[in-house]
Amino acid sequence: MEQNNRKAWLYLLPAMLFLGVFLVYPLIDVCVYSLEEGYNFASQTYWGLGLYNYAYVLRDPYFLQALKNTFILVIITVPVSTGLALLISLGLSSIRRLQELYQTIYFLPYVTNTLAVGLVFMILFKQTPYTDGLVNQVLSWFGAGPIDFIDGPYWAKMLVLCVYTVWVVMPFKILILTGALASVDRTYYNAAKVDGTPGWRIFTRITLPMISPTVFYLVITGFIGAFKAYSDVVALFGTDLNAAGMNTIVGYIYDMLYGTSGGYPSYASAAAIVLFAIVLTITCVNLLVSKKHVHY
Amino acid sequence: MDYETLKKNARHRRRAGKALTYCLLTVWALVVLFPFYWMVLTSVKSYGAYNSEWIPQLYTLEPTLENYVQAFTTVPLAGYFINTVIFALATTALMLLVTIPAAFAFARLQFRGRDVVFTLFLSLMMIPSELVVITNYVTITDLDLRNSFPGLILPSVASVFYIYLLKENFAQIPDELYYAAKVDGTSDLKYLLKVMIPICKPTIITITILKIIECWNSYVWPRLITDDQAYYLVSNGIQEIRENGFGRENTPAMMAAVVAVCLPLVILFLIFRRKIMAGVARGGVKG
């Protein structure tokens, strides 16, 4: 046993080293950073401990803008993408022919580089001196005027961001939901058929309760993912997100750390902990709500 | 209304429902595929042709490869590719070296505090990377590893999720096999290498591919840690091209670069489609 003990720790050593240095230590360190007031990156000195960094971040108009953007993004994309994914998965599980082809196509965005495809979306929506872009072309058929979706009004930019975000998160949701739908016991459906239950009733009384844990899992991961939105925003609007008015919380953290406005790890840490607190709160609220409505 | 009409009506309704379903599915398939089509299409339009189209054309009769030539000559795209390949392979190899022994220890070896340590490991999955990236940035900067491969690779190696995935798979191997090997005097290490790894090869391949995809698409960490073009990965290259490559207006060349960046992963996906989808379905998250 004694020898086995030592051997086991030896096997675990590399993993513990990596996780310790790059995950556990930073976790503690970030809390310390966020409390060190007036930290100077060059001289590595600070003049006190306190909550000043949090006060600064929570009053910073850029942070408030980022907070607002992130919340709008989350509130729009999570319900839309979950609902749409549910609809598509239901359709997908009701057919047999071509099912695999559709499944493969739907999963494609998951494996592609978010930044690269983001550029394509930018080009589809962007207005340049040479062209109004394809989306504006389509809009003009309906008599809607050209709108600059990339450098134009706030709602237009938010719309593009939401469309792109939904496009990016759909593969994961469809994959998980199709799996859940396939695992529902056929007996329930057969019983319903014998009773002559109408389709929508089968959906609300059998399908939805049976897959509710999965839907709930997707809502939580959707919330967490959308709160961490960053690289898709960069793809659409460039790295100077504050100037575009489209920054997100994660974008704010990185801007504070690095780049033209960077060099403030204390502010970045405070903002990161605020983000973590928001995500944790929402997850807990979700858990409480689900206790009432999820049928296991 | 007799029975025959009822049956006919029901059949019609079912057929209409089917048609509607296929319509919906096809519409979404087009939504998914269209950006890819547009990217390829734009990349084969010549610079002059693209910029003279006030109304974007949905097809081109004169495809050209000049944009690809330009993408690889005006911008060091080939260099970004080599960097990304080195980064992805080195990170994945190290990840396997770290993950396999850890999963083995948790699944096979008996030691004091195993369950407690494993629970602690699992709880690490909850830590968002945004929280630790700040200190890692400072650590790597202090170690003077900015703009270097170790600086890029080391913080990306360990992943609790893959340890968990592999441990679950290792644990499914029947104990009898282990005892039989022990009776024959096989050492633990030899048992791991000769029995467990071959049996769990499918899972190991899955986590390898998932990690490669993750590396290929990683953007945030490389961006923080490199500002020297010689160490840019493809994502940073794309961003660089967006901000100031090709004189900004050369959209076809930009799209050629984008196609080149997307292509390797699409090919990888088409080859390992089932494995990737199964792996992601088991709890993968977007890397």
Interface residues (C-beta under 8 A of the other chain):
Chain A: M1 N4 N5 K7 A8 W9 Y11 L12 P14 A15 M16 F18 L19 V21 F22 L23 V24 Y25 P26 L27 D29 V30 Y33 L87 I88 G91 L92 S94 I95 Y102 Q103 T104 I105 Y106 F107 L108 P109 Y110 V111 T112 N113 T114 L115 A116 V117 L119 V120 F121 M122 I123 L124 T128 Y130 T131 D132 G133 L134 Q137 W167 V168 V169 M170 F172 L175 I176 G179 T221 I224 G225 K228 Y230 S231 V234 A235 G238 T239 V250 I253 Y254 L257 Y258 P265 A268 S269 A272 I273 L275 F276 V279
Chain B: K18 T21 Y22 L24 L25 W28 A29 V31 V32 L33 P35 F36 W38 M39 T42 N51 S52 E53 W54 I55 P56 L97 V98 T99 P101 A102 F104 A105 F106 L109 Q110 F111 R112 R114 V117 F121 L124 I127 P128 E130 L131 V132 V133 I134 T135 N136 Y137 V138 T139 L154 P155 V157 A158 V160 I163 D188 I213 W216 N217 Y219 V220 R223 L224 V234 S235 I238 Q239 R242 E243 E249 T251 M254 M255 V258 V261 C262 L265 V266 L268 F269 L270 R273 I276 M277 V280 A281 G284 V285 K286
